[in-house]
Amino acid sequence: MKIVIVSDSHGNYSLLNQIVNENYDADYFFHLGDFEIPESLMSPFCFIKGNCDFSSSAPTEKNIIINNLKFHLEHGDKINYMYFDEYIKNKNCDIFLFGHIHKKLDKENKVLI
């Protein structure tokens, strides 16, 4: 299974199209908010609303179950990072995905780039 995850594209529709075209074999596409384009252009992405998606009616959080794994998607602007571990635990998910910070973070391996 291949899942493509993006966030914070901030109106760059051509980049989103490029990502979709380069990953034509993906099973799922997730966008974690701040897309800033009309929702009608967001296919094939499953998306949530970010803090810059002012006109979006999308939810701010979404839970998706794939192959018995619960994915939690949110933008990340509401997270108190001082209590990050507890916040994730309270979401009761297998995989927690968020954007907003414009950095790569792998909590398990403690990588922040």
Steps between C-alpha positions, in 0.01 A plus 500: 500500500626846411376811679611847390483764773536874438423817690529875473505527121361857539333535161761314294257302285766408244711338773203294617439384142867410467486295820193313379652435156830379646315268737239360262531163676402635844203350677427810709582870497470700824529879525539632855372851442597844371432407140346843427334398173135421432396166648372397157865483386613277788424164339642236556605628846320418821547834674439695816480873561810693607518836673546679164208326325254772593227415248523123544213302647722195556533358851802599709564137601427165341545136599544241227537125542709317240594134542397512867728799568342819631652811341431833667536806276507860619680816399693552822434865580304407816767273649674603822844357428598507869251213544550341158533137617187522714311675220577218257414234757158660554421469129505120538644432157768283345639772274480872581552737205520878513648793309522871584860515629665484153758249632543124492444334835527131581404477866602137544849562365507856635595656169420866439632651177 
